[in-house]
Amino acid sequence: MIAALMPTYNRADLAFERGEGARLWTEDGRRFLDFGSGIATSSVGHAHPHLVKTIAEQAAKVMHVSNLYRVPQAERLAARHVAASFADSVFFCNSGAEANEGMIKAMRKTMAETGRGERFRFITFEGAFHGRTLATLAATGNAKYLEGFGPKVDGFDQVPFGNMNAVRDAVGPATAGVIIEPVQGEGGVRPAELRFLRELRAMCDEYGLLLGLDEVQIGMGRSGKLWAHQWAGIEPDVMSAAKGIGGGFPLGAILAKEHVAKHLKPGTHGTTYGGNPLACAAGNAVLDIILAPGFLDQVDRVARHLWRALLALKERNSDLVEDIRGAGLLLGIKLRDGVLNTDFQAAAVAEGLLTVAAGQNVLRLAPPLIITEAEADEAVDLLGRALGRLRAAAATPQAAAQ
Ligand SMILES: *Cc1c(COP(=O)(O)O)cnc(C)c1O
């Protein structure tokens, strides 16, 4: 008989009862170092006192009122995001896919409202991940995810990641813009070259196209700057965010320049839960932490420390590890052919370390942004032991995860 909880995921047999900072404890008392953060989401760590207190206090007052009324917590959160970014205006929703759907709609509407309604197509990239709704699946373009769900939503033209000639070739009379993750997360922790991002910006300006960034995973401080595109010194026209912005509380957002945002007039877009008092209180608490003086500098410092330690790990284990890649605290360990990232992940669990697999046979590290250098060293030590297990298992199959 089918499980009561729909069997949509391949879940590890671990059930966590509580967490603190970068640590998680299972119901049966096993302790883990969490370098997955619930897929780059628990950005300020588990049970952060300020986030916990804010959520508890807001929940006791009012959680939800709908967007039929003003929501002061949302007004404040939007104003703070505007002050801290390229954006002039912010729309709140509940997830990354919902933010991307809204971003796609905002880009199309901008074209329609400026006399270019025939421009509804987007250039997207191989290895992308934009979500699991029908339109964001089409933008993702992964045949495996699309199969069995009927005709793919029209309007997405996929080209190789990082190839400017392919992008230029794909621009046609129906092109509205480009949608890209500055660092591909699910697709294998692949950063776009900063020059590529600048060239995309320049091309969009040249042809009057819109640049939409998906910063759902790398955004909100994970790169060491608040938004990853800041490293390239460019600004998008519109951007999606989610995962880390609520610190574990479901919250998504579309951040946009005025020339895009002004076209989402009343009645054009909406969501019932989106931007409710509780979610926005959580979002404000996360901003308090991430925008505190010195916080992002420390993320950058610990990220560089982790990067160097991983390079040394690679040198010591070059028989198994092919490459270290990524940016900030979204780092990937690419394994050699014949060594599976899922086996490495299981071996890390056996050592007490939680990670996330990614595409291209990469093991992804996305720790909470509050980790210390000592915790980074500990994780690398556990990864070294996990690699030892893989090596032993290659000699004695079935020993790896025991
Ligand atoms: C996770 C992710 C999404 C989808 O977010 P959901 O909250 O799962 O809908 C979209 N884009 C990127 C880059 C992501 O990493």
The ligand as a Tripos MOL2 file, in Angstrom:
@<TRIPOS>MOLECULE
LIG
   15    15     1     0     0
SMALL
NO_CHARGES

@<TRIPOS>ATOM
      1 C1         15.3670   25.6720   -5.3530 C.3       1 LIG1
      2 C2         15.4140   26.5490   -6.5420 C.ar      1 LIG1
      3 C3         14.2410   26.9630   -7.1960 C.ar      1 LIG1
      4 C4         12.8830   26.4620   -6.7910 C.3       1 LIG1
      5 O1         12.5430   26.8570   -5.5150 O.3       1 LIG1
      6 P1         11.3040   26.1320   -4.7590 P.3       1 LIG1
      7 O2         11.1730   26.8980   -3.4890 O.co2     1 LIG1
      8 O3         11.6760   24.7090   -4.5880 O.co2     1 LIG1
      9 O4         10.1270   26.2920   -5.6450 O.co2     1 LIG1
     10 C5         14.3590   27.8290   -8.2410 C.ar      1 LIG1
     11 N1         15.5640   28.2750   -8.6660 N.ar      1 LIG1
     12 C6         16.7100   27.9050   -8.0690 C.ar      1 LIG1
     13 C7         18.0090   28.4520   -8.5420 C.3       1 LIG1
     14 C8         16.6700   27.0160   -6.9950 C.ar      1 LIG1
     15 O5         17.8160   26.6180   -6.4210 O.3       1 LIG1
@<TRIPOS>BOND
     1     1     2 1
     2     2     3 ar
     3     2    14 ar
     4     3     4 1
     5     3    10 ar
     6     4     5 1
     7     5     6 1
     8     6     7 2
     9     6     8 1
    10     6     9 1
    11    10    11 ar
    12    11    12 ar
    13    12    13 1
    14    12    14 ar
    15    14    15 1
@<TRIPOS>SUBSTRUCTURE
     1 LIG1         1 GROUP 0 **** ****
